Every structure is written in C-alpha cells, then in structure tokens.
Amino acid sequence: MMEFTERGLILKVGRFREYDLWVRFFSPLRGMLTAFAFGGRKSRKRFCGCLDPMNHVLFKLKSNRTGNYLCLQEGSLVQAYPRLRRDPQRLGPAVNCLKFFEAVHVEPQGAGAAYDLLKDTLEVFESQDQISSLFPLLFRAGTAFGQGYAPKLDACFQCGKNITASAAPYFLVEQGHVRCASCGPKHGKGLEVSGQTLEILKRVRTSPPMDWCDLRPGPEVGRQCFEVVENFVRYHLGLAWENGRFQKI
C-alpha cells in the first residue's frame, strides 16, 4: 500500500454512488491521475471546498491494498480562481483549454512543463483584464510545442536564409519547419504564412502565457495561425475538435 502527498490541478470531477466522487487531476510529477474520494460529497473536514474543476489542490493519497486504484485521503486548497468562474467570457475559453489538455497524452518527462503551462494559463484568465481571442488556439500550440514538437521557425530549413516578413515563407506541417519562398514546400503539406504569423508562433514557443495576452492580429494572420496550429496539432498529436470535444483521429 502506497501513500504520498501530491499537488495537482483538477480537470474533472464525477459522482458515483450516493456520497462518493472520482477526481481527475494533473500532477507535475506523475502526470494525469484519477483517484476516488469516498465520502467526498459530504465530507467538509477532509475536502473543504477543494473538489472542483480548475482548483489547485494539495492531496494526500493512498493506493488500495492491491494497488489497483488511488484513494484521496484529504485535500487542501492551494488556489482557486473565483473571477474566472464568475465570468462566462473567461470561463468558456478556459474550459476549452482544459478539454484540450485532458485529451493530450502527456509523457512523464514533459509533465512538469505541461503543469506549469496549465497553471500559468489559469492565472492569465483569472488576473488579466484583456485576453486575446486567439488564446485557446495559442494554448494548443504551446502544449504541442512543450511536448517535444516545437517547430524550427527562424530560418529556411533548406538554404538557411533568415525568414523575414517579406519572404512569404511556407510552414511544413509534417516536418515541423519553414522554407523560404525560393525553396518552397518541396515535400509535405506546405502552408503559406506571413512573417507576422511566424513571430506569433515564436512568441508562443519562447515565452509564458502571460505574454500572449496582447496578441491580436488582423483577420488574415489570425486565419493563418488557426490553419497552422490546427493542422500541426492534428498531425503531431492526433487530435481534432469534433462533436463538441477534442478526439483522437
């Protein structure tokens, strides 16, 4: 029987039987975990106000005798996000980010970076007055980049020429790099993009979510960002938005 203490971000909570709950949360050390909170619906002492999605919680856990599942012994709230919960304009995009995160299979070696990205994202939705409408899309890109799929964006993969705003480069989805207009998309699916689109992707790759809030490109650059990220996530993570949720394809 194993006992340990772990912090985590709650993604989903469900009910089974009359007073019991199951809790899916993400840990920076162990990744995605699901544990049972027996008596969790009525216990005010062991889980005082902490068993809600998007809460940052410190849990004490224990496995059952056979090691088949985990039980939550108690939990203490580290941080909640009250402003986010009250504002539908914030809650909708934040839930979209959580749904995507839950669908991604995060490798153990990437759990710490993924945890920090999700925690920083919730803090953005809680604290910032102005948030880019592209933020959920950028979150998907940041999640993919952080799991080892970060594309090479600074220079043409073929000739090494610096990519400039006037170069009309191509982003190659499958290969995860760019080519200048002269070299073109020789192989694979090439998406023509602008220098501004690449600068946005570079910022997502190199800076935390707090620095994405002011990214408000025009319609054409926004369309290019959407096309690049959706195709990149579909190809490298095997995920697409279908029937109201992110699904493996």
C-alpha positions as CSV (number, residue, x, y, z in Angstrom):
1,M,0.0,0.0,0.0
2,M,1.5,3.3,-1.1
3,E,0.9,6.7,0.5
4,F,2.1,10.0,-0.8
5,T,1.3,13.7,-1.0
6,E,1.0,15.5,-4.3
7,R,-0.2,18.8,-5.7
8,G,-2.3,18.9,-8.7
9,L,-4.8,20.9,-10.9
10,I,-8.2,19.4,-11.0
11,L,-9.6,18.8,-14.5
12,K,-12.8,16.9,-13.9
13,V,-14.9,15.6,-11.0
14,G,-17.7,13.0,-11.3
15,R,-20.1,11.3,-9.0
16,F,-20.6,7.6,-8.3
17,R,-22.8,6.1,-5.7
18,E,-24.5,8.5,-3.3
19,Y,-21.7,10.2,-1.5
20,D,-18.6,9.3,-3.4
21,L,-16.7,11.1,-6.2
22,W,-13.9,10.4,-8.7
23,V,-11.4,13.2,-9.4
24,R,-9.1,13.5,-12.4
25,F,-6.2,15.8,-11.8
26,F,-2.8,16.6,-13.3
27,S,0.4,16.3,-11.2
28,P,3.7,17.9,-12.2
29,L,5.5,14.6,-11.1
30,R,3.1,11.9,-12.1
31,G,1.1,13.4,-14.9
32,M,-2.6,12.6,-15.3
33,L,-4.1,10.7,-12.3
34,T,-7.6,9.6,-11.3
35,A,-8.5,8.9,-7.7
36,F,-11.6,8.2,-5.7
37,A,-12.8,10.5,-2.9
38,F,-15.0,8.2,-0.8
39,G,-17.5,10.3,1.1
40,G,-16.3,13.3,-0.8
41,R,-19.8,14.8,-1.4
42,K,-20.5,15.2,2.3
43,S,-17.0,15.5,3.9
44,R,-16.4,19.1,5.0
45,K,-13.4,18.3,7.1
46,R,-11.3,16.2,4.6
47,F,-12.0,18.1,1.4
48,C,-13.2,21.6,2.5
49,G,-14.1,23.4,-0.7
50,C,-11.4,21.9,-2.8
51,L,-13.1,19.3,-5.0
52,D,-14.0,21.5,-8.0
53,P,-12.5,21.6,-11.5
54,M,-9.8,24.2,-12.0
55,N,-8.8,24.2,-8.4
56,H,-5.1,23.9,-7.5
57,V,-5.0,21.4,-4.6
58,L,-2.6,19.6,-2.4
59,F,-3.8,16.0,-1.9
60,K,-2.9,13.2,0.4
61,L,-3.4,9.9,-1.4
62,K,-3.2,6.2,-0.7
63,S,-3.5,3.2,-3.0
64,N,-5.8,0.3,-2.2
65,R,-4.3,-3.0,-0.9
66,T,-3.8,-4.4,-4.4
67,G,-2.6,-1.2,-5.9
68,N,-5.4,-1.1,-8.5
69,Y,-6.6,2.4,-7.7
70,L,-5.9,5.6,-5.7
71,C,-8.0,7.0,-2.8
72,L,-8.0,10.6,-1.8
73,Q,-7.5,10.8,2.0
74,E,-7.7,14.6,2.3
75,G,-7.1,17.7,0.3
76,S,-6.3,21.3,1.0
77,L,-7.0,24.2,-1.4
78,V,-3.9,26.0,-2.7
79,Q,-5.5,28.3,-5.1
80,A,-9.0,28.8,-6.6
81,Y,-9.9,31.1,-9.5
82,P,-13.1,33.0,-8.4
83,R,-13.0,35.7,-11.1
84,L,-12.6,33.1,-13.8
85,R,-15.6,31.1,-12.5
86,R,-17.9,34.1,-12.4
87,D,-17.2,35.4,-15.9
88,P,-18.6,33.4,-18.8
89,Q,-16.3,35.3,-21.2
90,R,-13.4,33.9,-19.3
91,L,-14.8,30.5,-18.3
92,G,-15.7,29.4,-21.9
93,P,-12.1,29.8,-23.3
94,A,-10.6,28.4,-20.1
95,V,-12.8,25.2,-20.3
96,N,-11.7,24.8,-23.9
97,C,-8.1,24.8,-22.8
98,L,-8.8,22.2,-20.1
99,K,-10.6,20.0,-22.6
100,F,-7.7,20.1,-24.9
101,F,-5.2,19.5,-22.1
102,E,-7.2,16.5,-20.9
103,A,-7.2,14.9,-24.3
104,V,-3.4,15.2,-24.8
105,H,-1.3,12.3,-23.7
106,V,1.5,14.0,-21.8
107,E,4.6,11.9,-21.5
108,P,6.1,11.7,-17.9
109,Q,9.2,13.7,-18.9
110,G,7.0,16.5,-20.0
111,A,4.6,16.6,-17.0
112,G,6.4,19.4,-15.2
113,A,6.4,21.8,-18.2
114,A,2.8,20.9,-19.0
115,Y,1.7,21.5,-15.4
116,D,3.4,25.0,-15.4
117,L,1.7,25.9,-18.7
118,L,-1.7,24.9,-17.5
119,K,-1.3,26.7,-14.1
120,D,0.0,29.9,-15.8
121,T,-2.9,29.7,-18.2
122,L,-5.5,29.7,-15.4
123,E,-3.7,32.6,-13.8
124,V,-4.0,34.5,-17.1
125,F,-7.7,34.0,-17.2
126,E,-8.0,35.0,-13.5
127,S,-5.9,38.1,-13.5
128,Q,-5.7,39.7,-16.9
129,D,-8.3,42.3,-18.0
130,Q,-7.7,41.9,-21.7
131,I,-7.1,38.4,-23.2
132,S,-6.6,37.7,-26.9
133,S,-9.4,35.8,-28.5
134,L,-6.7,33.6,-30.0
135,F,-5.6,32.4,-26.6
136,P,-7.1,28.9,-26.6
137,L,-5.5,28.3,-30.0
138,L,-2.2,29.6,-28.7
139,F,-2.6,27.3,-25.7
140,R,-2.9,24.3,-28.0
141,A,0.2,25.4,-29.9
142,G,2.1,25.9,-26.6
143,T,1.1,22.5,-25.3
144,A,2.2,20.8,-28.5
145,F,5.5,22.7,-28.6
146,G,6.2,21.8,-24.9
147,Q,5.8,18.1,-25.6
148,G,8.8,17.9,-28.0
149,Y,7.1,19.1,-31.2
150,A,8.5,22.6,-31.3
151,P,8.9,23.7,-34.9
152,K,12.0,25.4,-36.3
153,L,10.9,28.9,-37.3
154,D,14.0,31.1,-37.5
155,A,15.5,30.2,-40.9
156,C,14.7,28.3,-44.1
157,F,15.4,24.7,-43.4
158,Q,16.7,24.2,-47.0
159,C,19.0,27.2,-47.6
160,G,19.4,28.6,-44.1
161,K,18.2,32.1,-45.2
162,N,16.7,34.2,-42.4
163,I,12.9,34.3,-42.7
164,T,11.7,37.9,-42.9
165,A,8.3,39.5,-43.1
166,S,8.6,39.9,-46.9
167,A,9.8,36.4,-47.6
168,A,6.4,34.8,-47.9
169,P,7.6,31.6,-46.3
170,Y,5.9,28.2,-46.1
171,F,5.3,26.2,-42.9
172,L,5.7,22.5,-43.4
173,V,3.3,20.8,-41.0
174,E,4.7,17.2,-41.2
175,Q,8.4,18.2,-41.0
176,G,7.9,21.0,-38.4
177,H,10.0,23.6,-40.1
178,V,9.8,26.6,-42.6
179,R,11.1,27.1,-46.0
180,C,11.5,30.5,-47.8
181,A,9.6,31.3,-50.9
182,S,12.5,30.4,-53.2
183,C,12.9,26.9,-51.8
184,G,9.2,26.3,-51.5
185,P,7.4,23.3,-49.9
186,K,9.2,20.6,-51.8
187,H,7.7,17.8,-49.8
188,G,4.9,17.6,-47.4
189,K,2.0,19.9,-46.7
190,G,3.2,23.5,-47.1
191,L,1.1,26.4,-45.7
192,E,1.9,29.8,-47.0
193,V,2.3,32.2,-44.0
194,S,3.4,35.7,-43.2
195,G,6.3,36.8,-41.1
196,Q,3.9,38.1,-38.5
197,T,2.3,34.7,-38.2
198,L,5.8,33.2,-37.6
199,E,6.5,35.9,-35.0
200,I,3.4,34.9,-33.1
201,L,4.4,31.2,-33.1
202,K,7.9,32.1,-32.0
203,R,6.5,34.0,-29.0
204,V,4.3,31.1,-28.0
205,R,7.4,28.8,-28.3
206,T,9.7,31.0,-26.2
207,S,7.5,33.0,-23.7
208,P,5.0,32.2,-21.0
209,P,1.2,32.5,-21.4
210,M,1.1,35.9,-19.7
211,D,3.0,37.3,-22.7
212,W,0.4,36.1,-25.2
213,C,-2.5,38.3,-24.0
214,D,-1.8,41.2,-26.3
215,L,-1.5,39.1,-29.5
216,R,-4.4,40.5,-31.6
217,P,-3.5,40.0,-35.2
218,G,-5.7,41.0,-38.2
219,P,-8.1,38.6,-39.8
220,E,-5.6,37.2,-42.3
221,V,-2.9,36.5,-39.8
222,G,-5.4,35.1,-37.4
223,R,-6.6,32.7,-40.2
224,Q,-3.1,31.6,-40.9
225,C,-2.4,31.0,-37.2
226,F,-5.6,28.9,-37.0
227,E,-4.6,26.9,-40.1
228,V,-1.1,26.2,-38.9
229,V,-2.0,25.2,-35.3
230,E,-5.0,23.1,-36.2
231,N,-3.0,21.1,-38.8
232,F,0.0,20.8,-36.6
233,V,-2.0,19.5,-33.6
234,R,-3.9,17.1,-35.9
235,Y,-0.8,15.7,-37.4
236,H,1.6,15.5,-34.4
237,L,-0.9,15.0,-31.5
238,G,-3.6,13.2,-33.5
239,L,-6.3,15.5,-32.0
240,A,-9.2,17.4,-33.6
241,W,-12.3,19.2,-32.4
242,E,-15.3,17.0,-33.3
243,N,-18.8,16.8,-31.8
244,G,-18.1,19.3,-29.0
245,R,-14.8,17.8,-27.8
246,F,-11.2,17.0,-28.7
247,Q,-11.0,13.5,-30.1
248,K,-8.2,11.2,-31.3
249,I,-8.3,10.8,-35.1
